[in-house]
Amino acid sequence: MRKRITCLLLFFATIVLIDGRCEAGSRFPIYRIIAPNVQFWEKIYGTYTSNQGVLHDKDDVSIIYGVIDFIPRRTPGAGKVNAQLEKMVRLRHKKMLEKFADGKKPRTKEEEKVYALFKGKQKADVFREAIKNLRVQTGLKDNFRKGVIRSGAYMPLIKKIMRARNLPVELAYLPHVESSFNLNAHSKAAAVGLWQFTKYTGREYMTINELVDERFDVYLSSLAAAKFLQENYRQLGSWPLALTAYNYGRAGMVRAQKKWGTYPRIIKHHETGIFKFASKNFYAEFIAAVRVARRLENERSLVKDRPWINVTFRLRDYASASELSEYFGINAEEFERLNPALRDPVLEGRKYIPEGTLVRLPATKRIRKQIKTIPSRLLYAQQIRDKEYRVRRGDTALSVAKKYKVPLKELIHANDLGRKATIRLGQKLKIPAPAVVKKKAKSSKEVVTLEATPKEEKNTLPTLADTSNRILTLDKLSKRTP
């Protein structure tokens, strides 16, 4: 009994509760100000599925209005139906809140339940603010579970990297928040890979160009994430701040710390145009993800993907992807799956694999032996050169791509033109080569470094499982509120 009381006291003193153990001095404290947020995200990850939407207040996530049952997304026309449903539910609650803001009392049972959510704060200005704060969060239970299954292939390696840099192993769970351990995840902000690096940040730690994008390589991107998080921690001095900076940006977090000091004060007071719901909830999401993932990992019914060993070596010269595949006796699809950082120009033979690239292969005795004696005929002293074209009046990226019969996407990547593919008069454009031209090798042997790494599975984006044809209902608040 005394132990239980002590544990509760420590919790309310903002000392964290992790895995059911009360721990003093934890590096990942659950502050009182974010305790409701942690609980909310645990429900999102562990209770509500992707066919459900939780209508809540974005500033106070403890205010849950109800849960919407959506039609499964694979159902024809589901997008329009679900959008209309969400709009209808939002409008109904908006009208209720407007009524309360005008000083009117609830008359129906549903209105009474909503009114009761604001007990002690039933004022006109509070209700008017609540109207602005209506938000729907889609559940993630099914996708999160798939992420835990996928994580089995990568988690041992990532934890090893964190330990090697003397970082908390809990950081290995961050991809659950970022990508659900989907190696091919893309965001609207053009962040990609397991750790969702943007090009701008990723280039500080990895090679990212038209030929190689190491954000898709599990080992290299995880090493980059470890370095990035370590630098965040070094500058900010706490993991709540370091993790928030992963989403919000280090410079912005440093400014917030100088102004407000502690993490709780920043969450309570800091306001900028970009420090909004996502950034304020990022650390709480991380804590929730760790807790839900660990519970799932302990379920006997859940079988995670098994890590497998592959072998890597670093090229000292240029090489053809197809020729390497043939030499090592693996097909093109397998080579591409093992080396997701290689881009289309390399895989399609229009460019060589650049020197210095980490190449990944199955860890068989035969391949280990072959790596040590790569014949000189497979190695090239120079990269296949691009043609150059100077932009003339009236040219567009598309017209230039058509003129030289190259994919527009490759022209954009080769010249880093951005989403709008903007070119300017007089600009020199690199024209990707259409075919492989062999060059003379620099050396006859490759000096290699071998390292064991888990299997890197090239997953597709998670799909939603079909459910019954049950039409959407707004469940009772008393039963569905976290």
C-alpha positions in Angstrom: 0.0 0.0 0.0 2.8 2.4 0.9 4.6 1.6 -2.3 1.4 2.4 -4.3 0.9 5.7 -2.6 4.6 6.6 -3.1 4.3 5.8 -6.8 1.2 8.0 -7.2 2.9 10.9 -5.4 5.9 10.6 -7.8 3.5 10.7 -10.8 1.9 13.9 -9.7 5.3 15.4 -9.1 5.8 14.9 -12.9 8.0 11.9 -12.5 7.2 9.5 -15.3 5.2 6.3 -15.3 6.7 3.9 -17.9 5.6 0.3 -18.5 3.7 0.3 -15.2 6.8 1.2 -13.2 7.2 4.4 -11.2 10.6 5.7 -12.0 12.3 8.8 -10.5 14.5 10.9 -12.7 13.2 9.6 -16.0 14.4 11.2 -19.2 10.9 11.1 -20.6 8.6 12.6 -17.9 4.9 12.8 -18.3 4.2 16.4 -17.2 0.7 17.1 -15.7 0.0 19.5 -18.6 0.3 16.8 -21.2 -1.1 13.8 -19.2 -4.5 14.1 -21.0 -2.7 14.3 -24.4 -0.8 11.1 -23.7 -4.0 9.4 -22.7 -5.7 10.7 -25.9 -3.0 9.4 -28.2 -2.9 6.1 -26.4 -6.6 5.7 -27.4 -5.9 6.9 -31.0 -3.1 4.3 -31.3 -4.6 1.5 -29.3 -8.4 1.8 -29.4 -9.8 3.7 -32.4 -9.4 2.3 -35.9 -8.8 4.0 -39.2 -12.6 3.7 -39.9 -13.3 6.0 -36.9 -12.9 9.7 -36.3 -12.7 11.2 -32.8 -14.3 14.7 -32.6 -12.5 16.6 -29.9 -11.2 20.0 -28.8 -7.8 20.7 -30.3 -6.6 22.7 -27.3 -8.0 20.5 -24.6 -8.0 16.9 -25.9 -9.7 15.7 -22.7 -12.9 17.2 -24.3 -14.2 14.4 -26.5 -17.6 15.1 -28.2 -18.0 11.7 -29.8 -16.7 9.0 -32.2 -17.8 8.9 -35.8 -18.0 5.5 -37.5 -16.8 6.0 -41.1 -17.5 3.9 -44.1 -14.3 1.9 -45.0 -12.1 3.9 -47.4 -12.0 1.1 -49.9 -15.7 1.3 -50.4 -16.6 3.2 -53.7 -17.6 6.7 -52.9 -16.5 6.5 -49.3 -14.4 9.7 -49.4 -17.4 11.9 -50.3 -19.8 10.1 -47.8 -17.3 10.3 -45.0 -16.6 14.0 -45.7 -20.3 14.8 -45.6 -20.7 12.8 -42.4 -17.9 14.7 -40.7 -19.3 18.0 -41.9 -22.7 17.1 -40.6 -21.4 16.1 -37.1 -19.2 19.2 -36.9 -22.1 21.4 -37.8 -24.4 19.8 -35.2 -21.9 20.4 -32.5 -21.1 23.9 -33.7 -24.8 24.8 -33.4 -24.9 23.4 -29.9 -21.8 25.4 -28.8 -23.3 28.6 -30.4 -26.5 28.0 -28.5 -24.5 27.8 -25.2 -22.4 30.8 -26.1 -25.7 32.8 -26.5 -26.6 31.9 -22.9 -29.1 29.2 -23.7 -29.3 26.0 -21.6 -29.3 22.4 -23.0 -32.6 20.8 -23.7 -31.8 17.4 -25.2 -29.7 14.6 -23.7 -27.0 15.1 -26.3 -26.8 18.8 -25.5 -26.6 18.0 -21.8 -23.7 15.7 -22.4 -21.8 18.3 -24.4 -22.6 21.0 -21.9 -21.3 18.8 -19.0 -17.9 18.5 -20.8 -17.3 22.2 -19.8 -18.2 21.8 -16.1 -16.8 24.8 -14.2 -16.0 26.6 -17.5 -19.5 27.1 -18.9 -19.0 30.7 -20.1 -19.8 32.4 -23.3 -16.2 33.1 -24.3 -15.2 29.4 -23.6 -18.0 28.1 -25.9 -17.1 30.6 -28.6 -13.4 29.4 -28.4 -14.6 25.8 -28.5 -16.3 26.4 -31.8 -12.9 27.3 -33.4 -11.3 24.3 -31.8 -13.5 21.5 -33.2 -11.2 18.9 -34.7 -11.5 15.3 -36.0 -8.6 12.8 -35.4 -8.8 9.6 -37.4 -8.0 6.5 -35.3 -4.8 4.6 -36.0 -5.2 1.3 -34.2 -5.0 -1.0 -37.2 -2.2 0.9 -38.9 -0.3 1.1 -35.7 -0.5 -2.6 -35.2 0.8 -3.1 -38.8 3.7 -0.8 -37.9 4.6 -2.8 -34.9 4.7 -5.9 -37.1 6.9 -4.2 -39.6 9.2 -2.8 -36.9 10.4 -6.3 -36.1 12.6 -6.1 -39.2 14.3 -2.8 -38.2 14.1 -2.4 -34.4 17.2 -4.5 -33.5 19.4 -2.4 -35.8 17.9 1.0 -34.6 18.3 0.1 -31.0 21.9 -0.9 -31.6 22.6 2.4 -33.2 21.0 4.3 -30.3 23.0 2.3 -27.7 26.2 2.9 -29.7 25.7 6.6 -29.4 24.7 6.4 -25.7 21.1 7.5 -26.5 17.9 6.2 -24.8 16.7 3.1 -26.7 13.1 4.5 -26.4 14.1 6.8 -29.3 14.0 3.7 -31.6 10.2 3.9 -31.3 10.0 7.4 -32.9 9.2 6.0 -36.4 5.9 4.8 -35.0 4.9 8.4 -34.9 6.7 9.5 -38.0 6.0 6.7 -40.5 4.5 3.7 -38.8 7.7 2.0 -39.8 6.8 2.3 -43.5 10.0 2.6 -45.4 8.3 4.3 -48.4 6.2 6.8 -46.4 5.8 10.3 -47.9 4.3 13.3 -46.3 2.7 16.4 -47.7 5.7 18.4 -46.6 7.9 16.1 -48.9 9.4 14.3 -45.9 10.2 10.7 -46.7 11.4 7.4 -45.2 11.3 5.8 -41.8 12.3 9.0 -40.0 10.5 11.5 -42.3 13.5 13.7 -43.1 13.0 16.6 -45.5 15.7 17.2 -48.1 16.8 20.4 -46.3 17.4 18.6 -43.0 18.5 15.3 -44.4 21.3 16.8 -46.5 23.1 17.7 -43.3 23.5 14.1 -42.5 23.0 12.0 -45.7 23.5 11.9 -49.4 20.3 13.1 -51.2 20.4 13.7 -54.9 19.0 12.5 -58.2 21.0 9.2 -57.9 20.9 8.3 -54.2 18.5 9.2 -51.5 19.8 7.7 -48.2 16.6 8.7 -46.4 15.2 5.4 -47.7 18.1 3.4 -46.3 17.2 2.1 -42.8 20.8 2.0 -41.5 21.9 5.4 -42.9 18.7 7.2 -42.1 18.6 5.8 -38.5 22.2 6.9 -38.0 21.3 10.3 -39.2 18.2 10.5 -36.9 20.4 9.5 -34.0 22.9 12.3 -34.8 20.1 14.8 -35.2 18.4 13.9 -32.0 21.7 13.9 -30.1 22.4 17.5 -31.4 18.9 18.6 -30.4 19.5 17.2 -26.9 23.0 18.8 -26.6 21.5 22.2 -27.4 18.2 22.0 -25.5 19.2 19.8 -22.5 16.0 17.7 -22.2 14.4 15.0 -24.2 10.9 16.5 -24.2 12.4 19.6 -25.9 14.7 17.6 -28.2 11.8 15.5 -29.4 9.6 18.5 -29.9 12.4 20.1 -31.9 12.4 17.1 -34.2 9.0 18.2 -35.4 9.1 22.0 -34.8 12.7 22.7 -35.7 15.8 23.2 -33.4 16.1 26.9 -34.0 12.5 27.6 -33.1 12.7 25.4 -30.0 15.9 27.2 -28.8 14.0 30.5 -29.1 11.1 29.1 -27.2 13.3 27.8 -24.5 15.1 31.2 -24.1 11.7 32.9 -23.8 9.8 30.4 -21.5 12.4 28.1 -20.0 10.8 24.8 -19.3 8.8 22.4 -21.5 5.5 22.8 -19.5 5.8 26.6 -19.8 6.5 26.4 -23.5 3.5 24.1 -24.1 1.3 26.5 -22.1 2.4 29.8 -23.4 4.4 29.5 -26.6 2.5 30.7 -29.7 3.7 31.1 -33.3 2.3 30.6 -36.7 3.8 27.1 -36.9 3.8 25.9 -33.3 0.4 24.4 -33.4 -1.4 21.1 -32.7 1.2 18.8 -34.3 4.2 20.4 -32.6 2.4 20.7 -29.2 1.4 17.1 -29.3 4.5 15.6 -30.7 6.2 14.6 -27.4 2.9 13.3 -26.0 2.4 11.2 -29.2 5.9 9.8 -28.7 5.2 8.7 -25.1 1.9 7.2 -26.1 3.5 5.3 -29.1 6.2 3.8 -26.8 3.6 2.6 -24.4 1.2 1.2 -26.9 4.0 -0.5 -29.0 5.5 -2.2 -25.9 2.1 -3.5 -24.9 1.6 -4.9 -28.4 5.1 -6.4 -28.5 4.2 -8.4 -25.5 1.1 -9.9 -27.1 1.6 -13.6 -28.0 -0.8 -13.3 -30.9 1.3 -10.6 -32.6 4.1 -11.9 -34.8 6.6 -9.3 -35.8 8.6 -9.4 -39.0 11.9 -11.2 -38.4 15.1 -9.4 -38.9 17.6 -11.1 -41.2 21.2 -10.5 -41.9 22.6 -8.9 -45.0 26.0 -7.8 -45.9 27.1 -4.4 -47.1 30.2 -3.0 -48.8 31.1 0.5 -49.9 32.0 1.1 -53.6 35.3 2.7 -54.2 34.5 3.1 -57.9 31.4 3.5 -60.1 29.4 0.4 -61.0 26.4 -0.6 -63.0 23.4 -1.9 -61.0 22.5 -4.5 -63.6 26.1 -5.8 -63.9 26.5 -6.0 -60.1 23.1 -7.9 -59.9 24.2 -10.3 -62.5 27.6 -10.9 -61.0 26.2 -11.6 -57.5 23.4 -13.8 -59.0 20.4 -11.8 -57.7 17.6 -10.5 -59.9 16.9 -6.8 -60.4 13.8 -6.7 -58.1 15.8 -8.2 -55.2 18.7 -5.8 -55.8 16.3 -2.8 -55.8 14.5 -4.1 -52.6 17.8 -4.4 -50.8 19.0 -1.0 -51.9 16.0 1.4 -51.6 18.3 4.4 -51.5 19.2 4.0 -55.2 17.0 6.1 -57.6 15.5 5.3 -61.0 18.4 6.7 -63.1 20.8 4.2 -61.4 18.3 1.3 -61.4 17.4 1.8 -65.0 21.0 1.9 -66.2 21.1 5.5 -67.2 23.7 6.2 -64.5 26.2 4.2 -62.5 26.0 3.6 -58.8 28.1 6.5 -57.5 31.5 5.7 -55.8 31.2 5.6 -52.1 27.7 4.2 -52.1 26.8 1.6 -49.5 25.6 -1.5 -51.4 23.5 -4.1 -49.6 23.4 -7.8 -50.6 22.1 -11.2 -49.2 24.6 -12.5 -46.5 25.4 -15.8 -48.1 28.9 -17.4 -48.0 29.1 -17.2 -51.8 28.3 -13.5 -51.9 30.7 -12.7 -49.1 33.4 -14.4 -51.1 32.5 -12.6 -54.3 32.6 -9.2 -52.6 36.3 -9.6 -51.9 37.2 -10.2 -55.5 35.0 -7.9 -57.6 36.5 -8.1 -61.1 37.8 -4.9 -62.7 35.4 -5.2 -65.7 32.6 -4.2 -63.3 34.2 -1.0 -62.0 34.4 2.4 -63.8 36.6 5.4 -63.2 34.0 8.0 -64.1 30.2 8.5 -63.9 28.2 8.6 -67.1 28.2 12.2 -68.1 25.0 14.3 -68.6 24.4 16.4 -71.6 23.9 20.1 -70.9 21.2 22.4 -72.3 21.0 26.2 -71.9 17.4 27.4 -71.4 16.0 29.5 -74.2 13.1 31.8 -74.3 9.8 29.9 -74.3 11.3 26.7 -72.8 9.6 24.8 -70.0 10.9 21.9 -68.1 8.4 19.7 -69.9 9.4 20.9 -73.3 13.1 20.3 -72.6 12.3 16.8 -71.2 10.3 16.0 -74.4 13.0 17.3 -76.7 15.6 15.0 -75.1 13.2 12.1 -74.5 13.9 11.9 -70.8 11.3 11.6 -68.0 10.3 15.0 -66.6 10.7 13.6 -63.1 14.3 12.8 -63.8 15.0 16.2 -65.3 13.5 17.8 -62.2 15.6 15.7 -59.8 18.8 16.1 -61.8 18.6 19.9 -61.6 16.8 20.2 -58.2 14.0 22.2 -59.8 11.5 21.7 -57.0 7.8 21.0 -57.2 7.0 23.7 -59.7 9.8 22.7 -62.0 10.7 26.4 -62.6 13.5 27.1 -65.0 14.9 30.5 -66.0 16.3 32.0 -69.2 20.0 31.1 -69.7 20.0 28.4 -67.0 22.2 25.4 -67.7 20.2 22.1 -67.3 21.8 18.7 -66.9 20.1 16.2 -69.3 20.1 12.7 -67.8 21.8 10.2 -70.0 19.5 7.7 -71.8 21.9 4.7 -71.8 24.9 3.2 -70.1 28.4 3.9 -71.5 31.1 1.8 -70.0 34.2 3.5 -68.7 37.6 2.1 -67.9 38.0 0.8 -64.3 40.2 2.5 -61.8 41.2 -0.7 -59.9 40.8 -4.4 -60.1 39.8 -5.1 -56.5 37.4 -3.5 -54.0 38.6 -3.0 -50.5 35.5 -3.6 -48.4 34.1 -3.2 -45.0 31.4 -5.7 -44.0 28.7 -5.1 -41.5 25.6 -7.1 -40.5 22.3 -5.3 -40.8 18.7 -6.5 -40.6 16.7 -7.1 -43.7 15.3 -4.0 -45.2 11.8 -4.7 -46.4 10.4 -2.4 -49.1 6.8 -2.0 -47.9 3.9 -0.4 -49.6 1.8 2.2 -47.9 -0.5 0.6 -45.3 -4.0 -0.2 -46.7 -7.2 -0.2 -44.6 -8.9 -3.4 -43.9 -12.5 -3.7 -45.1 -15.0 -3.9 -42.3 -18.8 -4.5 -42.2 -21.2 -2.3 -44.2 -22.4 -0.8 -40.9 -23.5 2.8 -41.5 -21.9 5.5 -39.4 -23.2 6.4 -36.0 -22.2 8.8 -33.3 -21.5 6.5 -30.4 -22.5 7.4 -26.8 -20.1 9.8 -25.2 -20.0 7.8 -22.0 -18.8 4.7 -23.8 -16.3 6.1 -26.3 -14.5 8.9 -24.4 -10.9 8.2 -23.6 
